[in-house]
Amino acid sequence: MSRRVSLPTADDLFRPTVDDSADTKSVRAVPDEPVEPEDSSGPRKPSGRVRHDEKMTVYVTSDELLEIEHTRLMLRRAQGLAVDRGRLVREAVALVLADYEANGDESILVRRLTAE
């Protein structure tokens, strides 16, 4: 028996990540929206399903992680939305930032941060 490690081939590493033959009848993915240039006249929008070049690590408690996962599963069950945790967090951040831009000192973000 060989002790050599089997490494993936180039075809495995560079394979398409989307399977066109997948069954999408029961669960629909959140539709892609074209990325439009940012302007100051409209509300801030989340990046959606695009390749993200930047990474940020956020630490959460186990209860917060369970709440995020529970919400993700509820979105899948109730609305049929297949959303990953990253997308859910980006949407939540976009909502909070849009509220802050619109309401400033009266935003939910300021109220929650000053209540601590």
Secondary structure as the mmCIF struct_conf table of DSSP 4:
data_model
#
loop_
_struct_conf.conf_type_id
_struct_conf.id
_struct_conf.beg_label_comp_id
_struct_conf.beg_label_asym_id
_struct_conf.beg_label_seq_id
_struct_conf.end_label_comp_id
_struct_conf.end_label_asym_id
_struct_conf.end_label_seq_id
HELX_LH_PP_P HELX_LH_PP_P1 LEU A 7 THR A 9
HELX_RH_AL_P HELX_RH_AL_P1 ALA A 10 LEU A 13
TURN_TY1_P TURN_TY1_P1 PHE A 14 PHE A 14
BEND BEND1 THR A 17 THR A 17
TURN_TY1_P TURN_TY1_P2 ASP A 20 SER A 21
BEND BEND2 ALA A 22 ALA A 22
BEND BEND3 LYS A 25 SER A 26
STRN STRN1 ARG A 28 ALA A 29
HELX_LH_PP_P HELX_LH_PP_P2 VAL A 30 ASP A 32
HELX_LH_PP_P HELX_LH_PP_P3 PRO A 34 GLU A 38
TURN_TY1_P TURN_TY1_P3 SER A 40 SER A 41
BEND BEND4 GLY A 42 GLY A 42
BEND BEND5 ARG A 49 VAL A 50
HELX_RH_AL_P HELX_RH_AL_P2 SER A 62 MET A 74
HELX_RH_PI_P HELX_RH_PI_P1 LEU A 75 GLN A 79
STRN STRN2 LEU A 81 ALA A 82
HELX_RH_AL_P HELX_RH_AL_P3 ARG A 85 ASN A 103
HELX_RH_3T_P HELX_RH_3T_P1 GLY A 104 GLU A 106
BEND BEND6 SER A 107 SER A 107
HELX_RH_AL_P HELX_RH_AL_P4 ILE A 108 ALA A 115
#
